[in-house]
Structures are given as C-alpha cells and as structure tokens.
Amino acid sequence: MYSRYRAITPKARLVPLSPQFVSYLRADGIVLPPDVSESRTDWSDSDSGIFSSTDNPSESDDEDEDPSQEWSEVHQAIKAAIAELGGKVAPKLNWSAPKDATWISATNNMECRAPNDIYLLLKSSDFVTHDLEHAFDDCEDDISGKSQDDPMQYYLVLRKWILLNPSVEFRCFVRNRKLIGICQRDLNHFDFLFNMQHKLRDKIQSFFDEKLRDSFPDPNFAFDVYIPPPHVRVWLVDVNPWAPRTDPLLFSWLELLTMPEPPLPKAEEIISLPIRTADEMTPTRGLPSQHADEIPNQSTQSDSGEDSDNVTDIDEDYSFPELRLVHRDDPEAYSFNTPQYSAHKLPKEVVDASQEGHGGIREFAEQWKDILAKRQEEDQDQEDGDE
C-alpha cells in the first residue's frame, strides 16, 4: 500500500517484523536492549523509571538481559532506517501510531532518535496493543479463500521526523467513494482558516479525486492530510478504517452514516461559462468548485443587495463536502475537554514495577492492597468516631 502512494506521503521506510519481535511487543514489562551508542545525556530522565541494562554498570554482565538477541536482524534494520532518514523518525505499526504513549517520552512527542526510543513508545501504547490483539474484532470473515490461519505480517513504519503544523492537518471521511466530510485534526481555534476554507476544501477535493477515489481498495475509509504553507500541495499522512475506533472529531458517526452524498462528477461533462463584462457579471449557478473563491469578489462589484443574496444561495446549493472548523466560541477552542489520551496514561509507580518483571508487579499489587486496606480502616475509624 505504501508503494502505491509513495509520491504523496512523507519519506518513510518499512521494516518487516519477525514473529519474535511481535512476541517481544506482546510481552509484559519493558526491557530495553543495552546499547552504549544510544546513551545520550541530553535525553536522560532519572524519574522516568525506564532504564536499559547499561544504565546500571554495577550489575554483572550475567544479569544483563538483551531481548534483541532473538530479533537482531530487525534491530539492525531499524538502526539503518533511522540513519537513512536523517537520525530522527516517527514510528507506526500497520494501522496505529503510539500517540497515546508520548507522555513516557523525554521529548513528549513521537520523535525517536534510537531503536530504544521506538521500543519504549511501542510497548507503552494501548493503540499498538490493540493492533496486535484486536485489530480484526470488527471485521467480517474473509471469503476470498485465504486461510485465517495464515500469520499476519506486521510492519514497523518509520517516517522521517517532520515537525507538523497542527493547524493545517485535516481528517477526511469517504463513504461509497465520495468525500462527504472534512474537519480539523487539532481541536483549537485558528482564525486564519476561515478566510481560506474554500481553497482548502477545493485542494482536498481535487487531491481525493486524483489520488485516492479510484485507487484505494475500500469504498469507505477516513484519511488525514497535511497542507503546509503556501497551502498548495496536499500530503497524505494516514489512512484510517471506517469504524467507530476512528475518532470522528467534529462530526459524529451518526452524522457520517446519514448525511447525503454528493453525486460523482462525470468525466465527460464540459461546463461552458459565458464571457461578460464587469458590469454584467453576476453569480451564475453551476460554477465549478474551483471558482468558489472568485464568487465573493465578483459580488463586491455590484452595489445591489440582490447579488449578495444570490451568493448565499449558491453556497447553500453547492454539493461540497462539508468542512467543519473550530469556531472561536466552541468549547473545544478553550481546552475544556480532558487531556488527549489521558485514559491511556499510567502512574510512574506502575511503570517502575513493570521493570522488575513479575516479582515487581506482584510486590506492587500487594502494596496497593495494603494501602487500600489501611484507608478502609481509617475511614471506618472516622465513621465510628463521628457516631
């Protein structure tokens, strides 16, 4: 799939993952391979609770554990890909990126400079765990004849690290190969977007018609795009399944399932426009979408209020995909909602306990039970005292 859209996506490399590496991701605890070359003082975090075996030089070599010995080829391929992509990458599995685990990274984002940075994000992510354990929960049985016993081939996608401007990231929804909705990815108010919404909508529509509509294998899906300044080129960032686990953001899934679909454009249809002087120019129904930005300018050449009404009617009659932006007075613009991915964060004590294997988890569970029992006794004593 990546090779098909290589020209419209950021530079990336795919690393096939062996069954041993997938087992490492599925295993409990976070044990990172020792690698002296990856030790960086500027990234050290003594409070993170995550250490490689080289962080404790007092321990004997016999106690060191190197999980990468079972998947050394994958480990070396990841090293080579990082170097090839400029030393900084953003990781992703087949479907999901570990965005919910950036809280555990020293940079608080998905920037990775070494294999251990990638392993830490992947093993701390609930999104990645879902891809490994429940990716096909909402799928129908395959009737193409392929055996369900065939092992799933997982890939690690390493994308060249680019600091994206979140204001020009958009999520787009496709139903029956028709683009029906577009909205912001970042739920903050950006005033400048309202002045260029027609341009953005036309750019995304043209991009979908030319690159995705007829080539993508599924008729229903969602995709994310990035339109950096000067807002001329559209980049495909990600493709998401048409499923409830994909966040509809400013839409709801009920809206996406029930909103009307625009008709597919006919390739052979030719639209001719009459040539008029500036004095005779009035908005004409049936203008193609690429002239939407010109309509308000034409209406300003007339002083009559009737022309302004016509412009409004045209905007309402167009079969544009609906573009939703966060308005200044929307609650989302003031961050009244809970922190992003807060449901996937863990206390530091839990992470620390996971480093010590089953014994550490068992000890933490016993300590937690003792804390709860002590609090229950204190509450009971307080209630008895009140009586």
C-alpha positions in Angstrom: 0.0 0.0 0.0 2.8 2.4 0.9 4.5 1.9 -2.5 1.3 2.9 -4.2 1.2 6.3 -2.5 4.9 6.8 -2.0 4.8 10.1 -4.1 2.2 11.8 -1.9 3.4 10.7 1.5 6.3 11.9 3.7 9.5 9.9 3.2 9.4 6.6 5.2 10.9 3.1 5.4 9.1 -0.2 6.2 10.7 -2.8 8.4 9.1 -6.3 8.3 8.7 -7.6 11.8 9.6 -11.1 12.8 7.4 -13.3 15.0 10.0 -12.9 17.7 9.8 -9.2 17.7 6.0 -9.2 17.8 6.2 -11.6 20.8 8.5 -9.0 22.4 5.9 -6.3 21.9 3.2 -8.5 23.4 5.2 -9.5 26.4 4.6 -7.8 29.8 7.1 -5.4 31.1 9.5 -3.0 29.4 13.0 -4.4 28.9 15.2 -2.4 26.5 18.3 -3.7 24.7 21.6 -2.5 26.0 23.4 -0.2 23.6 26.2 2.2 24.6 25.8 4.2 21.4 22.3 5.1 22.4 23.2 6.6 25.7 22.5 10.4 25.5 22.8 12.7 28.5 20.5 15.3 26.9 17.7 12.7 26.9 18.3 11.2 30.3 15.3 11.2 32.7 16.2 9.9 36.1 12.5 9.9 37.1 11.1 8.1 34.1 11.5 4.6 35.6 12.7 3.3 32.3 16.3 2.1 32.0 18.4 0.0 29.7 20.7 -2.6 31.2 23.7 -0.3 30.5 22.3 2.3 33.0 23.4 0.1 35.9 27.1 -0.6 35.4 27.4 -2.0 38.9 25.4 -5.0 37.8 27.3 -8.0 36.5 27.2 -9.0 32.8 25.4 -12.2 33.8 22.4 -10.2 35.0 22.2 -8.1 31.8 19.3 -9.1 29.6 19.3 -8.3 25.9 15.9 -9.1 24.3 17.2 -8.0 20.9 19.3 -11.2 20.6 16.2 -13.0 19.3 15.4 -10.4 16.7 18.8 -8.9 15.9 18.0 -8.5 12.2 15.0 -6.3 13.0 17.1 -4.4 15.5 19.8 -3.7 12.9 17.3 -2.8 10.2 15.7 -0.2 12.5 19.1 1.3 13.2 19.9 1.5 9.5 16.5 3.1 8.7 16.9 5.8 11.4 20.3 6.7 9.9 18.9 6.7 6.4 16.1 9.1 7.4 18.3 11.7 8.9 18.6 10.4 12.5 15.0 11.3 13.6 11.9 9.2 12.9 8.3 8.8 14.0 7.2 5.1 14.4 3.9 3.4 13.5 2.7 -0.1 13.3 0.5 -1.4 10.5 -2.5 0.7 11.5 -1.8 2.8 14.6 0.9 5.2 15.8 1.8 5.2 19.6 0.5 8.7 20.1 -1.1 7.7 23.4 2.4 6.9 24.8 4.2 10.2 24.1 3.8 11.0 27.8 6.6 8.5 28.6 9.0 10.0 26.0 11.6 12.6 27.1 10.5 14.9 24.3 6.8 14.4 24.9 6.2 13.6 21.2 6.9 10.7 18.8 10.4 11.9 17.8 12.8 8.9 18.1 16.5 9.0 17.6 17.4 5.5 18.6 15.8 2.0 18.5 15.2 2.0 22.3 13.1 5.2 21.9 10.9 3.3 19.4 10.6 0.2 21.6 9.7 2.3 24.6 6.8 4.0 22.7 5.5 0.8 21.1 5.5 -1.2 24.4 3.8 1.7 26.3 1.0 2.2 23.8 -2.5 0.9 24.1 -3.1 1.7 20.5 -0.3 -0.6 19.5 -1.6 -3.3 21.8 -5.0 -3.0 20.1 -3.3 -3.5 16.7 -1.6 -6.7 18.0 -4.6 -8.2 19.8 -7.9 -6.8 18.5 -7.2 -5.3 15.0 -9.8 -7.5 13.3 -12.5 -7.5 16.0 -15.0 -5.5 13.9 -14.1 -7.1 10.6 -16.1 -9.6 8.6 -14.8 -13.1 7.7 -12.6 -13.2 4.6 -14.4 -15.0 1.8 -11.5 -14.7 -0.8 -10.3 -18.1 0.1 -7.3 -17.0 2.1 -6.8 -19.2 5.2 -7.4 -17.5 8.5 -4.5 -19.5 9.9 -2.0 -17.5 7.8 0.1 -15.4 10.1 -0.4 -11.7 10.0 2.7 -9.8 8.6 3.4 -6.8 10.8 5.5 -3.9 9.7 7.2 -1.1 11.5 6.7 2.1 9.5 9.5 4.6 10.3 8.6 8.1 8.9 11.2 10.9 8.6 10.5 13.2 11.5 8.9 16.4 10.5 7.5 18.9 12.9 4.0 19.3 11.6 1.9 22.5 12.0 -1.3 21.1 13.6 -3.4 24.0 12.3 -3.3 22.6 8.7 -3.9 18.9 9.5 -7.4 17.7 8.4 -9.3 14.5 8.7 -11.5 13.5 5.7 -14.3 11.0 5.6 -15.2 8.9 2.5 -18.4 7.0 2.0 -19.1 5.0 -1.2 -16.0 6.6 -2.8 -17.4 10.1 -2.2 -15.8 12.7 0.0 -18.6 13.7 2.4 -16.8 15.5 5.3 -13.6 17.3 6.3 -12.7 18.7 9.7 -9.7 19.9 11.7 -7.4 17.4 13.4 -6.4 19.8 16.1 -9.4 20.9 18.2 -8.2 24.5 18.6 -9.5 27.7 17.0 -7.4 29.0 14.1 -8.9 32.2 12.8 -6.9 32.3 9.5 -8.5 29.0 8.4 -11.9 30.7 7.9 -10.5 33.0 5.2 -9.2 30.1 3.2 -11.7 27.4 3.7 -12.9 27.4 0.1 -9.3 27.0 -1.1 -8.6 24.2 1.4 -11.8 22.4 0.5 -11.0 22.5 -3.2 -7.5 21.4 -2.7 -8.6 18.4 -0.6 -11.4 17.5 -3.1 -9.0 17.6 -6.1 -6.4 15.6 -4.2 -9.0 12.9 -3.3 -10.4 12.8 -6.9 -7.0 12.4 -8.5 -5.1 10.2 -5.9 -7.5 8.2 -3.8 -11.0 7.9 -5.1 -10.5 5.2 -7.7 -7.2 3.7 -6.4 -7.9 2.9 -2.7 -9.2 -0.7 -2.3 -12.0 0.1 0.2 -15.0 2.3 -0.7 -15.4 3.6 2.9 -12.5 5.0 4.8 -11.0 8.1 6.5 -7.7 9.7 5.7 -5.6 12.5 7.2 -3.9 15.2 5.1 -1.4 17.9 5.7 -1.4 21.2 3.7 1.7 23.2 4.7 2.2 26.8 3.6 1.9 28.1 0.9 -1.1 25.7 1.0 -0.6 24.4 -2.5 0.5 20.8 -2.1 -1.5 18.2 -0.1 0.3 15.4 1.7 -1.3 12.1 2.7 -0.4 11.5 6.3 -2.5 8.5 7.3 -5.5 6.3 6.3 -7.9 5.1 9.0 -10.7 2.5 8.9 -14.3 3.3 8.5 -15.0 2.2 12.1 -16.0 3.6 15.5 -12.5 3.3 16.7 -11.5 6.1 14.3 -12.2 9.4 16.0 -14.8 11.4 14.0 -13.6 14.6 15.8 -16.0 17.5 14.8 -18.5 15.0 13.3 -20.4 12.1 14.9 -20.6 8.7 13.4 -24.4 9.0 13.1 -23.9 12.1 11.0 -21.3 10.5 8.8 -23.6 7.5 8.2 -26.7 9.5 7.4 -25.5 12.7 5.7 -26.3 13.0 1.9 -23.7 12.0 -0.6 -22.6 14.4 -3.4 -23.0 12.9 -6.9 -19.9 11.6 -8.5 -18.6 14.0 -11.2 -18.8 12.9 -14.8 -15.5 12.9 -16.6 -17.1 13.7 -19.9 -19.1 16.7 -18.6 -17.9 20.0 -20.0 -19.1 23.3 -18.4 -19.0 26.4 -20.6 -19.1 29.8 -19.0 -20.4 32.9 -20.8 -17.9 35.8 -21.1 -19.4 39.0 -19.6 -18.2 42.5 -18.8 -17.6 43.5 -15.2 -20.9 45.5 -15.2 -22.8 42.5 -16.3 -21.1 40.0 -14.1 -23.5 38.2 -11.7 -23.1 34.9 -9.8 -24.1 32.0 -12.0 -25.4 28.7 -10.7 -23.4 25.7 -11.8 -19.9 27.2 -11.5 -17.3 24.6 -10.8 -15.9 24.4 -7.3 -12.5 25.8 -8.3 -14.2 29.2 -8.9 -15.7 29.4 -5.4 -13.1 31.8 -4.2 -13.9 34.2 -7.1 -17.7 34.5 -6.3 -17.4 36.9 -3.3 -15.0 39.1 -5.3 -17.5 39.3 -8.2 -20.4 40.2 -5.9 -18.5 43.2 -4.5 -18.6 44.8 -8.0 -22.3 45.3 -7.6 -24.0 47.6 -5.0 -27.3 45.7 -5.1 -28.3 43.6 -2.1 -29.8 41.0 -4.5 -26.4 39.9 -5.7 -25.3 39.2 -2.1 -28.4 37.0 -1.6 -27.5 35.1 -4.7 -24.1 34.3 -3.4 -25.5 32.9 -0.2 -27.9 30.7 -2.3 -25.0 29.4 -4.4 -23.0 28.4 -1.3 -26.0 26.5 0.0 -26.7 24.7 -3.3 -23.2 23.5 -3.9 -22.6 19.8 -3.3 -19.4 20.5 -1.5 -18.1 18.1 1.2 -18.9 19.7 4.5 -15.8 21.4 6.0 -16.0 21.9 9.8 -13.7 24.2 11.6 -13.5 25.1 15.3 -15.1 28.5 16.0 -13.9 30.9 18.5 -16.7 30.3 20.9 -16.6 26.5 20.7 -15.8 24.7 24.0 -13.0 22.7 22.2 -11.2 26.0 21.5 -10.7 26.6 25.2 -9.5 23.1 26.1 -12.4 22.4 28.4 -12.1 18.7 27.4 -9.9 16.2 29.2 -6.2 15.9 28.2 -5.7 13.9 25.0 -5.2 10.2 25.6 -5.5 10.7 29.3 -7.2 7.3 29.7 -4.1 5.6 28.5 -1.6 7.1 31.0 -0.2 5.2 33.9 1.2 6.3 37.2 5.0 6.2 37.5 4.9 3.5 40.2 3.2 1.1 37.8 5.9 1.7 35.1 8.6 1.3 37.7 7.1 -2.0 38.9 6.9 -3.3 35.3 10.7 -3.0 35.0 11.2 -5.6 37.7 9.2 -8.3 36.0 6.5 -10.5 37.6 8.1 -10.0 41.0 7.8 -6.3 40.8 4.2 -6.3 39.7 3.3 -8.8 42.4 5.0 -6.6 45.1 3.3 -3.5 43.8 -0.1 -5.3 43.9 0.4 -6.4 47.5 1.5 -2.8 48.5 -1.6 -1.4 46.8 -3.8 -3.9 48.7 -2.2 -2.8 51.9 -2.8 0.9 51.1 -6.4 0.3 50.3 -6.9 -1.8 53.5 -5.3 0.9 55.6 -7.5 3.6 54.1 -10.6 1.5 54.7 -9.6 1.1 58.3 -9.1 4.8 58.7 -12.5 5.6 57.1 -14.1 3.1 59.4 -12.4 4.6 62.5 -13.5 8.0 61.4 -17.1 6.9 61.0 -17.0 5.2 64.4 -15.7 8.4 66.0 -18.4 10.5 64.4 -21.1 8.3 65.9 
